[in-house]
Amino acid sequence: MKRQTMFFGILVSFALLVWVSPQASAQNYGQIRALKRRADTVTHQKSSFVARVLSSYKIPYQTTEQGIVARLHIENRWYDVNQIEIVPVTREVDGGYQVIAHEIFFYTEGEILHLVSAVTIH
């Protein structure tokens, strides 16, 4: 009897596992797909903003096929950009903070180029 109860318990557990696993993986796949879409959107917005800032200051640049700024032309020299960081500059106002500018850091081989821009992100 004990053996029969244990076998039945294992069988029920296995059936639940088989029934729940596809639902859990489908939910995780949907979440991963949504996160990838969001990451693509954020990357596109960041790249568009950086390109708009560079254009407003008439700084020549080159982009990848995905629209990511890859090179900057400053003082008769091309810089390969490895990473871009955007940091908002804020000031305290009634009830919180207001973004008044953005600092943009372009990380290149051996140098960090710094640009402060009042262009706002949309």
The first five atom37 places (N, CA, C, CB, O) and aatype in JSON, in Angstrom:
{
  "aatype": [12, 11, 1, 5, 16, 12, 13, 13, 7, 9, 10, 19, 15, 13, 0, 10, 10, 19, 17, 19, 15, 14, 5, 0, 15, 0, 5, 2, 18, 7, 5, 9, 1, 0, 10, 11, 1, 1, 0, 3, 16, 19, 16, 8, 5, 11, 15, 15, 13, 19, 0, 1, 19, 10, 15, 15, 18, 11, 9, 14, 18, 5, 16, 16, 6, 5, 7, 9, 19, 0, 1, 10, 8, 9, 6, 2, 1, 17, 18, 3, 19, 2, 5, 9, 6, 9, 19, 14, 19, 16, 1, 6, 19, 3, 7, 7, 18, 5, 19, 9, 0, 8, 6, 9, 13, 13, 18, 16, 6, 7, 6, 9, 10, 8, 10, 19, 15, 0, 19, 16, 9, 8],
  "atom_mask": [
    [1, 1, 1, 1, 1],
    [1, 1, 1, 1, 1],
    [1, 1, 1, 1, 1],
    [1, 1, 1, 1, 1],
    [1, 1, 1, 1, 1],
    [1, 1, 1, 1, 1],
    [1, 1, 1, 1, 1],
    [1, 1, 1, 1, 1],
    [1, 1, 1, 0, 1],
    [1, 1, 1, 1, 1],
    [1, 1, 1, 1, 1],
    [1, 1, 1, 1, 1],
    [1, 1, 1, 1, 1],
    [1, 1, 1, 1, 1],
    [1, 1, 1, 1, 1],
    [1, 1, 1, 1, 1],
    [1, 1, 1, 1, 1],
    [1, 1, 1, 1, 1],
    [1, 1, 1, 1, 1],
    [1, 1, 1, 1, 1],
    [1, 1, 1, 1, 1],
    [1, 1, 1, 1, 1],
    [1, 1, 1, 1, 1],
    [1, 1, 1, 1, 1],
    [1, 1, 1, 1, 1],
    [1, 1, 1, 1, 1],
    [1, 1, 1, 1, 1],
    [1, 1, 1, 1, 1],
    [1, 1, 1, 1, 1],
    [1, 1, 1, 0, 1],
    [1, 1, 1, 1, 1],
    [1, 1, 1, 1, 1],
    [1, 1, 1, 1, 1],
    [1, 1, 1, 1, 1],
    [1, 1, 1, 1, 1],
    [1, 1, 1, 1, 1],
    [1, 1, 1, 1, 1],
    [1, 1, 1, 1, 1],
    [1, 1, 1, 1, 1],
    [1, 1, 1, 1, 1],
    [1, 1, 1, 1, 1],
    [1, 1, 1, 1, 1],
    [1, 1, 1, 1, 1],
    [1, 1, 1, 1, 1],
    [1, 1, 1, 1, 1],
    [1, 1, 1, 1, 1],
    [1, 1, 1, 1, 1],
    [1, 1, 1, 1, 1],
    [1, 1, 1, 1, 1],
    [1, 1, 1, 1, 1],
    [1, 1, 1, 1, 1],
    [1, 1, 1, 1, 1],
    [1, 1, 1, 1, 1],
    [1, 1, 1, 1, 1],
    [1, 1, 1, 1, 1],
    [1, 1, 1, 1, 1],
    [1, 1, 1, 1, 1],
    [1, 1, 1, 1, 1],
    [1, 1, 1, 1, 1],
    [1, 1, 1, 1, 1],
    [1, 1, 1, 1, 1],
    [1, 1, 1, 1, 1],
    [1, 1, 1, 1, 1],
    [1, 1, 1, 1, 1],
    [1, 1, 1, 1, 1],
    [1, 1, 1, 1, 1],
    [1, 1, 1, 0, 1],
    [1, 1, 1, 1, 1],
    [1, 1, 1, 1, 1],
    [1, 1, 1, 1, 1],
    [1, 1, 1, 1, 1],
    [1, 1, 1, 1, 1],
    [1, 1, 1, 1, 1],
    [1, 1, 1, 1, 1],
    [1, 1, 1, 1, 1],
    [1, 1, 1, 1, 1],
    [1, 1, 1, 1, 1],
    [1, 1, 1, 1, 1],
    [1, 1, 1, 1, 1],
    [1, 1, 1, 1, 1],
    [1, 1, 1, 1, 1],
    [1, 1, 1, 1, 1],
    [1, 1, 1, 1, 1],
    [1, 1, 1, 1, 1],
    [1, 1, 1, 1, 1],
    [1, 1, 1, 1, 1],
    [1, 1, 1, 1, 1],
    [1, 1, 1, 1, 1],
    [1, 1, 1, 1, 1],
    [1, 1, 1, 1, 1],
    [1, 1, 1, 1, 1],
    [1, 1, 1, 1, 1],
    [1, 1, 1, 1, 1],
    [1, 1, 1, 1, 1],
    [1, 1, 1, 0, 1],
    [1, 1, 1, 0, 1],
    [1, 1, 1, 1, 1],
    [1, 1, 1, 1, 1],
    [1, 1, 1, 1, 1],
    [1, 1, 1, 1, 1],
    [1, 1, 1, 1, 1],
    [1, 1, 1, 1, 1],
    [1, 1, 1, 1, 1],
    [1, 1, 1, 1, 1],
    [1, 1, 1, 1, 1],
    [1, 1, 1, 1, 1],
    [1, 1, 1, 1, 1],
    [1, 1, 1, 1, 1],
    [1, 1, 1, 1, 1],
    [1, 1, 1, 0, 1],
    [1, 1, 1, 1, 1],
    [1, 1, 1, 1, 1],
    [1, 1, 1, 1, 1],
    [1, 1, 1, 1, 1],
    [1, 1, 1, 1, 1],
    [1, 1, 1, 1, 1],
    [1, 1, 1, 1, 1],
    [1, 1, 1, 1, 1],
    [1, 1, 1, 1, 1],
    [1, 1, 1, 1, 1],
    [1, 1, 1, 1, 1],
    [1, 1, 1, 1, 1]
  ],
  "atom_positions": [
    [[0.81, -1.19, 0.0], [0.0, 0.0, 0.0], [0.86, 1.27, 0.0], [-0.93, -0.01, 1.2], [0.6, 2.23, -0.72]],
    [[1.91, 1.22, 0.84], [2.81, 2.36, 0.92], [3.49, 2.6, -0.42], [3.86, 2.14, 2.02], [3.65, 3.75, -0.85]],
    [[3.89, 1.53, -1.07], [4.55, 1.62, -2.36], [3.6, 2.18, -3.41], [5.08, 0.25, -2.8], [4.0, 2.98, -4.26]],
    [[2.37, 1.78, -3.34], [1.36, 2.23, -4.28], [1.1, 3.74, -4.1], [0.06, 1.43, -4.1], [0.95, 4.46, -5.09]],
    [[1.04, 4.19, -2.87], [0.82, 5.61, -2.58], [2.01, 6.44, -3.07], [0.61, 5.84, -1.06], [1.83, 7.51, -3.64]],
    [[3.23, 5.93, -2.85], [4.42, 6.65, -3.31], [4.45, 6.71, -4.83], [5.7, 5.98, -2.77], [4.75, 7.76, -5.41]],
    [[4.14, 5.61, -5.49], [4.1, 5.6, -6.94], [3.07, 6.58, -7.47], [3.8, 4.18, -7.45], [3.33, 7.31, -8.43]],
    [[1.89, 6.61, -6.85], [0.84, 7.53, -7.26], [1.29, 8.99, -7.07], [-0.46, 7.26, -6.46], [1.03, 9.84, -7.92]],
    [[1.96, 9.27, -5.96], [2.46, 10.63, -5.69], [3.49, 11.06, -6.73], [0.0, 0.0, 0.0], [3.47, 12.2, -7.19]],
    [[4.38, 10.16, -7.09], [5.4, 10.45, -8.11], [4.73, 10.69, -9.46], [6.42, 9.3, -8.21], [5.1, 11.61, -10.19]],
    [[3.75, 9.87, -9.77], [3.03, 10.01, -11.04], [2.3, 11.35, -11.11], [2.02, 8.86, -11.21], [2.34, 12.02, -12.15]],
    [[1.64, 11.76, -10.04], [0.93, 13.05, -10.0], [1.94, 14.2, -10.1], [0.09, 13.17, -8.68], [1.7, 15.17, -10.82]],
    [[3.05, 14.09, -9.4], [4.07, 15.14, -9.46], [4.63, 15.29, -10.86], [5.21, 14.83, -8.47], [4.82, 16.4, -11.36]],
    [[4.9, 14.17, -11.5], [5.42, 14.21, -12.87], [4.4, 14.82, -13.82], [5.8, 12.79, -13.33], [4.76, 15.6, -14.7]],
    [[3.13, 14.46, -13.66], [2.07, 15.02, -14.51], [1.96, 16.53, -14.32], [0.71, 14.34, -14.2], [1.81, 17.27, -15.3]],
    [[2.04, 16.99, -13.08], [2.01, 18.44, -12.82], [3.21, 19.14, -13.44], [1.97, 18.71, -11.31], [3.08, 20.23, -14.01]],
    [[4.36, 18.53, -13.33], [5.58, 19.11, -13.91], [5.45, 19.24, -15.42], [6.79, 18.25, -13.56], [5.8, 20.28, -15.98]],
    [[4.95, 18.21, -16.07], [4.77, 18.23, -17.52], [3.73, 19.28, -17.92], [4.35, 16.84, -18.04], [3.87, 19.92, -18.96]],
    [[2.7, 19.46, -17.12], [1.63, 20.4, -17.43], [2.06, 21.85, -17.19], [0.39, 20.08, -16.58], [1.69, 22.73, -17.96]],
    [[2.84, 22.11, -16.14], [3.24, 23.47, -15.76], [4.43, 23.96, -16.56], [3.55, 23.53, -14.28], [4.5, 25.15, -16.86]],
    [[5.38, 23.11, -16.91], [6.62, 23.52, -17.59], [6.39, 24.31, -18.87], [7.44, 22.31, -17.91], [7.01, 25.36, -19.03]],
    [[5.53, 23.88, -19.81], [5.35, 24.68, -21.03], [4.76, 26.06, -20.75], [4.45, 23.93, -21.99], [5.1, 27.03, -21.43]],
    [[3.88, 26.15, -19.76], [3.3, 27.45, -19.42], [4.36, 28.39, -18.86], [2.15, 27.29, -18.42], [4.4, 29.57, -19.22]],
    [[5.21, 27.88, -17.98], [6.26, 28.71, -17.38], [7.27, 29.15, -18.42], [6.97, 27.94, -16.26], [7.69, 30.31, -18.42]],
    [[7.66, 28.24, -19.32], [8.64, 28.64, -20.33], [8.04, 29.62, -21.32], [9.18, 27.41, -21.07], [8.74, 30.51, -21.79]],
    [[6.76, 29.47, -21.64], [6.11, 30.41, -22.55], [6.04, 31.79, -21.91], [4.7, 29.93, -22.94], [6.26, 32.8, -22.58]],
    [[5.74, 31.83, -20.62], [5.68, 33.11, -19.92], [7.07, 33.75, -19.88], [5.12, 32.93, -18.49], [7.21, 34.95, -20.12]],
    [[8.11, 32.96, -19.57], [9.47, 33.49, -19.55], [9.9, 33.96, -20.93], [10.45, 32.44, -19.02], [10.55, 34.99, -21.06]],
    [[9.54, 33.2, -21.97], [9.89, 33.59, -23.33], [9.23, 34.92, -23.68], [9.49, 32.5, -24.33], [9.85, 35.78, -24.3]],
    [[7.97, 35.08, -23.29], [7.26, 36.34, -23.55], [7.9, 37.5, -22.83], [0.0, 0.0, 0.0], [8.0, 38.6, -23.38]],
    [[8.34, 37.28, -21.6], [9.0, 38.33, -20.82], [10.34, 38.69, -21.45], [9.19, 37.88, -19.37], [10.69, 39.87, -21.54]],
    [[11.09, 37.69, -21.87], [12.39, 37.93, -22.48], [12.22, 38.7, -23.79], [13.13, 36.59, -22.75], [12.96, 39.64, -24.06]],
    [[11.23, 38.31, -24.59], [10.97, 39.0, -25.84], [10.59, 40.46, -25.58], [9.86, 38.29, -26.63], [11.04, 41.35, -26.3]],
    [[9.76, 40.71, -24.56], [9.37, 42.08, -24.22], [10.57, 42.89, -23.74], [8.28, 42.07, -23.13], [10.7, 44.06, -24.08]],
    [[11.46, 42.27, -22.97], [12.66, 42.97, -22.5], [13.59, 43.31, -23.66], [13.4, 42.12, -21.46], [14.19, 44.38, -23.69]],
    [[13.73, 42.39, -24.61], [14.58, 42.65, -25.77], [14.02, 43.8, -26.6], [14.72, 41.39, -26.64], [14.76, 44.65, -27.09]],
    [[12.68, 43.81, -26.77], [12.05, 44.91, -27.51], [12.28, 46.24, -26.81], [10.54, 44.66, -27.66], [12.57, 47.24, -27.46]],
    [[12.16, 46.25, -25.48], [12.39, 47.48, -24.71], [13.84, 47.92, -24.83], [12.01, 47.26, -23.22], [14.11, 49.11, -24.97]],
    [[14.77, 46.99, -24.77], [16.19, 47.34, -24.9], [16.47, 47.94, -26.27], [17.07, 46.09, -24.68], [17.22, 48.9, -26.38]],
    [[15.86, 47.38, -27.32], [16.03, 47.94, -28.67], [15.47, 49.35, -28.75], [15.35, 47.04, -29.71], [16.07, 50.23, -29.37]],
    [[14.31, 49.57, -28.12], [13.69, 50.91, -28.12], [14.57, 51.91, -27.41], [12.3, 50.86, -27.46], [14.79, 53.01, -27.91]],
    [[15.08, 51.55, -26.24], [15.94, 52.45, -25.47], [17.22, 52.75, -26.24], [16.27, 51.84, -24.09], [17.67, 53.9, -26.26]],
    [[17.82, 51.74, -26.86], [19.04, 51.95, -27.64], [18.78, 52.9, -28.8], [19.58, 50.61, -28.17], [19.59, 53.78, -29.08]],
    [[17.65, 52.72, -29.48], [17.29, 53.61, -30.6], [17.08, 55.05, -30.11], [16.0, 53.09, -31.3], [17.55, 55.99, -30.75]],
    [[16.38, 55.23, -29.0], [16.14, 56.56, -28.45], [17.45, 57.24, -28.05], [15.19, 56.49, -27.25], [17.66, 58.42, -28.33]],
    [[18.32, 56.49, -27.4], [19.61, 57.02, -26.97], [20.44, 57.44, -28.19], [20.38, 55.98, -26.12], [21.03, 58.52, -28.21]],
    [[20.48, 56.58, -29.2], [21.25, 56.87, -30.41], [20.69, 58.09, -31.14], [21.26, 55.67, -31.34], [21.46, 58.93, -31.62]],
    [[19.38, 58.18, -31.23], [18.75, 59.33, -31.89], [19.07, 60.63, -31.15], [17.23, 59.14, -31.97], [19.36, 61.65, -31.77]],
    [[19.01, 60.58, -29.84], [19.32, 61.77, -29.04], [20.76, 62.2, -29.24], [19.05, 61.5, -27.55], [21.03, 63.38, -29.46]],
    [[21.69, 61.26, -29.17], [23.12, 61.59, -29.33], [23.36, 62.17, -30.73], [24.01, 60.32, -29.1], [24.1, 63.14, -30.87]],
    [[22.75, 61.58, -31.76], [22.92, 62.09, -33.13], [22.35, 63.5, -33.25], [22.23, 61.15, -34.15], [22.93, 64.36, -33.92]],
    [[21.2, 63.75, -32.6], [20.58, 65.08, -32.64], [21.49, 66.12, -31.97], [19.2, 65.06, -31.96], [21.64, 67.23, -32.47]],
    [[22.08, 65.76, -30.84], [22.99, 66.66, -30.13], [24.21, 66.95, -30.99], [23.42, 66.06, -28.77], [24.61, 68.11, -31.14]],
    [[24.82, 65.91, -31.55], [26.01, 66.11, -32.38], [25.69, 66.98, -33.59], [26.57, 64.75, -32.84], [26.48, 67.85, -33.96]],
    [[24.55, 66.77, -34.2], [24.14, 67.59, -35.35], [23.92, 69.04, -34.93], [22.87, 67.04, -35.99], [24.29, 69.95, -35.67]],
    [[23.33, 69.26, -33.77], [23.07, 70.63, -33.32], [24.37, 71.4, -33.08], [22.23, 70.62, -32.04], [24.41, 72.62, -33.25]],
    [[25.43, 70.7, -32.69], [26.74, 71.34, -32.49], [27.63, 71.23, -33.72], [27.44, 70.72, -31.29], [28.79, 71.63, -33.69]],
    [[27.07, 70.67, -34.82], [27.79, 70.51, -36.08], [29.09, 69.71, -35.9], [28.11, 71.88, -36.69], [30.14, 70.04, -36.46]],
    [[28.99, 68.66, -35.11], [30.12, 67.75, -34.92], [29.92, 66.57, -35.87], [30.23, 67.26, -33.41], [28.93, 65.84, -35.74]],
    [[30.83, 66.37, -36.82], [30.69, 65.25, -37.76], [30.8, 63.91, -37.02], [31.76, 65.34, -38.87], [31.61, 63.75, -36.1]],
    [[29.98, 62.96, -37.45], [29.99, 61.64, -36.82], [29.59, 60.59, -37.84], [29.05, 61.6, -35.59], [29.01, 60.9, -38.89]],
    [[29.89, 59.35, -37.52], [29.49, 58.21, -38.33], [28.74, 57.23, -37.44], [30.72, 57.52, -39.02], [29.05, 57.09, -36.25]],
    [[27.75, 56.55, -38.03], [26.95, 55.59, -37.26], [27.1, 54.19, -37.85], [25.46, 56.01, -37.24], [27.55, 54.01, -38.98]],
    [[26.7, 53.22, -37.06], [26.64, 51.84, -37.53], [25.33, 51.66, -38.31], [26.73, 50.82, -36.34], [24.53, 52.59, -38.4]],
    [[25.13, 50.47, -38.87], [23.89, 50.19, -39.58], [22.67, 50.31, -38.66], [23.94, 48.79, -40.2], [21.57, 50.58, -39.12]],
    [[22.88, 50.11, -37.37], [21.8, 50.2, -36.39], [21.55, 51.64, -35.93], [22.1, 49.33, -35.21], [20.65, 51.88, -35.13]],
    [[22.35, 52.59, -36.43], [22.18, 53.99, -36.05], [22.93, 54.42, -34.81], [0.0, 0.0, 0.0], [22.71, 55.52, -34.31]],
    [[23.8, 53.57, -34.31], [24.59, 53.88, -33.11], [25.83, 54.66, -33.51], [24.98, 52.58, -32.34], [26.54, 54.27, -34.44]],
    [[26.09, 55.77, -32.8], [27.26, 56.59, -33.11], [28.52, 55.77, -32.85], [27.26, 57.9, -32.26], [28.74, 55.28, -31.74]],
    [[29.34, 55.63, -33.88], [30.53, 54.79, -33.79], [31.82, 55.6, -33.86], [30.52, 53.76, -34.9], [32.85, 55.19, -33.32]],
    [[31.77, 56.78, -34.53], [32.98, 57.6, -34.69], [32.62, 59.07, -34.61], [33.69, 57.28, -36.04], [31.53, 59.49, -35.02]],
    [[33.55, 59.86, -34.07], [33.41, 61.31, -33.98], [34.6, 61.98, -34.64], [33.28, 61.77, -32.5], [35.73, 61.5, -34.52]],
    [[34.36, 63.07, -35.33], [35.44, 63.83, -35.95], [35.59, 65.15, -35.19], [35.16, 64.09, -37.48], [34.75, 66.05, -35.29]],
    [[36.7, 65.24, -34.44], [36.95, 66.43, -33.62], [38.39, 66.86, -33.84], [36.67, 66.15, -32.11], [39.32, 66.06, -33.73]],
    [[38.56, 68.14, -34.16], [39.89, 68.73, -34.37], [40.73, 67.91, -35.34], [40.63, 68.85, -33.04], [41.84, 67.5, -35.01]],
    [[40.19, 67.67, -36.52], [40.88, 66.97, -37.61], [41.29, 65.54, -37.26], [42.09, 67.75, -38.01], [42.26, 65.02, -37.82]],
    [[40.57, 64.92, -36.36], [40.89, 63.54, -35.97], [39.6, 62.75, -35.76], [41.77, 63.51, -34.69], [38.64, 63.26, -35.17]],
    [[39.58, 61.51, -36.23], [38.45, 60.62, -36.0], [38.69, 59.8, -34.74], [38.21, 59.7, -37.22], [39.77, 59.23, -34.56]],
    [[37.7, 59.74, -33.88], [37.75, 58.95, -32.66], [36.75, 57.8, -32.78], [37.45, 59.83, -31.4], [35.58, 58.03, -33.1]],
    [[37.2, 56.58, -32.52], [36.29, 55.43, -32.46], [35.63, 55.41, -31.09], [37.05, 54.08, -32.74], [36.32, 55.4, -30.06]],
    [[34.31, 55.41, -31.06], [33.56, 55.45, -29.81], [33.26, 54.02, -29.36], [32.24, 56.26, -29.97], [32.66, 53.24, -30.1]],
    [[33.67, 53.69, -28.13], [33.43, 52.36, -27.56], [32.16, 52.32, -26.73], [34.62, 51.94, -26.71], [31.47, 51.3, -26.67]],
    [[31.85, 53.44, -26.08], [30.7, 53.49, -25.18], [30.24, 54.94, -25.05], [31.04, 52.88, -23.79], [31.05, 55.87, -25.12]],
    [[28.94, 55.12, -24.85], [28.38, 56.46, -24.64], [27.54, 56.43, -23.37], [27.52, 56.91, -25.87], [26.74, 55.52, -23.16]],
    [[27.75, 57.42, -22.54], [26.99, 57.54, -21.3], [26.31, 58.91, -21.28], [27.91, 57.34, -20.04], [26.95, 59.93, -21.53]],
    [[25.02, 58.92, -20.96], [24.26, 60.17, -20.89], [23.84, 60.37, -19.44], [23.01, 60.15, -21.84], [23.22, 59.49, -18.83]],
    [[24.2, 61.54, -18.88], [23.88, 61.84, -17.49], [23.08, 63.14, -17.45], [25.18, 61.96, -16.62], [23.55, 64.17, -17.92]],
    [[21.86, 63.09, -16.89], [21.07, 64.33, -16.81], [21.65, 65.29, -15.79], [19.61, 64.0, -16.46], [22.14, 64.88, -14.73]],
    [[21.6, 66.58, -16.11], [21.99, 67.65, -15.19], [20.68, 68.23, -14.67], [22.9, 68.76, -15.89], [19.84, 68.67, -15.45]],
    [[20.51, 68.24, -13.36], [19.24, 68.68, -12.78], [19.43, 69.88, -11.86], [18.59, 67.54, -12.01], [20.54, 70.2, -11.42]],
    [[18.3, 70.53, -11.59], [18.28, 71.57, -10.56], [17.03, 71.35, -9.73], [18.32, 73.01, -11.18], [16.02, 70.84, -10.22]],
    [[17.12, 71.74, -8.48], [16.0, 71.53, -7.59], [14.95, 72.61, -7.82], [16.47, 71.52, -6.11], [15.26, 73.8, -7.86]],
    [[13.71, 72.19, -7.96], [12.57, 73.1, -8.11], [11.52, 72.68, -7.09], [11.98, 73.08, -9.58], [11.66, 71.66, -6.42]],
    [[10.47, 73.47, -6.99], [9.4, 73.14, -6.05], [8.85, 71.75, -6.33], [8.26, 74.19, -6.12], [8.37, 71.47, -7.43]],
    [[8.93, 70.88, -5.35], [8.37, 69.55, -5.48], [9.24, 68.54, -6.2], [0.0, 0.0, 0.0], [8.75, 67.46, -6.53]],
    [[10.49, 68.83, -6.46], [11.33, 67.83, -7.12], [12.51, 68.42, -7.85], [0.0, 0.0, 0.0], [13.13, 69.39, -7.4]],
    [[12.81, 67.81, -8.98], [13.97, 68.22, -9.78], [13.54, 68.44, -11.22], [15.1, 67.18, -9.7], [12.57, 67.86, -11.7]],
    [[14.29, 69.29, -11.91], [14.05, 69.56, -13.32], [15.34, 69.32, -14.09], [13.54, 71.02, -13.54], [16.41, 69.75, -13.67]],
    [[15.25, 68.61, -15.22], [16.41, 68.37, -16.06], [16.66, 69.62, -16.89], [16.2, 67.11, -16.98], [15.79, 70.07, -17.63]],
    [[17.86, 70.18, -16.75], [18.19, 71.41, -17.48], [19.21, 71.18, -18.6], [18.72, 72.46, -16.51], [19.38, 72.03, -19.47]],
    [[19.88, 70.06, -18.57], [20.88, 69.74, -19.6], [21.26, 68.27, -19.46], [22.15, 70.66, -19.46], [20.78, 67.56, -18.58]],
    [[22.12, 67.84, -20.37], [22.65, 66.48, -20.3], [24.15, 66.52, -20.53], [21.96, 65.55, -21.34], [24.64, 67.23, -21.41]],
    [[24.87, 65.75, -19.74], [26.28, 65.53, -19.99], [26.39, 64.24, -20.78], [27.12, 65.47, -18.66], [25.79, 63.23, -20.42]],
    [[27.15, 64.28, -21.85], [27.35, 63.08, -22.66], [28.85, 62.77, -22.64], [26.82, 63.28, -24.13], [29.68, 63.61, -22.97]],
    [[29.15, 61.54, -22.26], [30.53, 61.08, -22.2], [30.73, 60.07, -23.33], [30.87, 60.45, -20.81], [30.0, 59.09, -23.42]],
    [[31.72, 60.31, -24.16], [32.08, 59.41, -25.25], [33.39, 58.73, -24.85], [32.22, 60.17, -26.63], [34.43, 59.38, -24.75]],
    [[33.33, 57.44, -24.62], [34.52, 56.69, -24.23], [35.19, 56.17, -25.49], [34.15, 55.52, -23.26], [34.61, 55.4, -26.26]],
    [[36.43, 56.61, -25.69], [37.21, 56.19, -26.85], [38.44, 55.46, -26.33], [37.6, 57.4, -27.75], [38.65, 55.34, -25.12]],
    [[39.25, 54.99, -27.25], [40.48, 54.31, -26.85], [41.42, 55.32, -26.2], [41.16, 53.62, -28.08], [42.03, 56.15, -26.89]],
    [[41.54, 55.25, -24.88], [42.48, 56.1, -24.17], [41.96, 57.48, -23.77], [0.0, 0.0, 0.0], [42.63, 58.17, -23.0]],
    [[40.8, 57.9, -24.25], [40.3, 59.23, -23.91], [38.8, 59.18, -23.63], [40.58, 60.23, -25.04], [38.09, 58.3, -24.11]],
    [[38.36, 60.14, -22.83], [36.94, 60.32, -22.6], [36.59, 61.73, -23.07], [36.56, 60.1, -21.09], [37.11, 62.72, -22.54]],
    [[35.72, 61.81, -24.06], [35.29, 63.11, -24.57], [34.0, 63.48, -23.86], [35.1, 63.08, -26.13], [33.11, 62.65, -23.68]],
    [[33.9, 64.74, -23.46], [32.79, 65.2, -22.63], [32.08, 66.35, -23.32], [33.28, 65.63, -21.22], [32.72, 67.29, -23.79]],
    [[30.75, 66.26, -23.39], [29.94, 67.29, -24.02], [28.75, 67.58, -23.12], [29.49, 66.86, -25.44], [28.08, 66.66, -22.65]],
    [[28.48, 68.86, -22.87], [27.3, 69.26, -22.1], [26.35, 69.93, -23.08], [27.67, 70.23, -20.9], [26.74, 70.84, -23.81]],
    [[25.11, 69.47, -23.09], [24.14, 69.97, -24.06], [22.82, 70.29, -23.37], [23.91, 68.95, -25.18], [22.36, 69.56, -22.49]],
    [[22.22, 71.41, -23.78], [20.91, 71.79, -23.29], [19.79, 71.17, -24.12], [20.77, 73.29, -23.27], [18.61, 71.39, -23.82]],
    [[20.13, 70.4, -25.15], [19.11, 69.71, -25.96], [18.41, 68.7, -25.07], [19.75, 69.01, -27.22], [19.06, 67.95, -24.33]],
    [[17.08, 68.67, -25.13], [16.33, 67.78, -24.26], [15.97, 66.47, -24.97], [15.07, 68.47, -23.76], [15.88, 66.42, -26.2]],
    [[15.78, 65.45, -24.18], [15.39, 64.15, -24.71], [13.88, 64.14, -24.9], [15.84, 62.99, -23.78], [13.14, 64.58, -24.02]],
    [[13.43, 63.65, -26.04], [11.98, 63.55, -26.29], [11.59, 62.12, -26.38], [11.57, 64.28, -27.58], [10.42, 61.8, -26.59]]
  ]
}
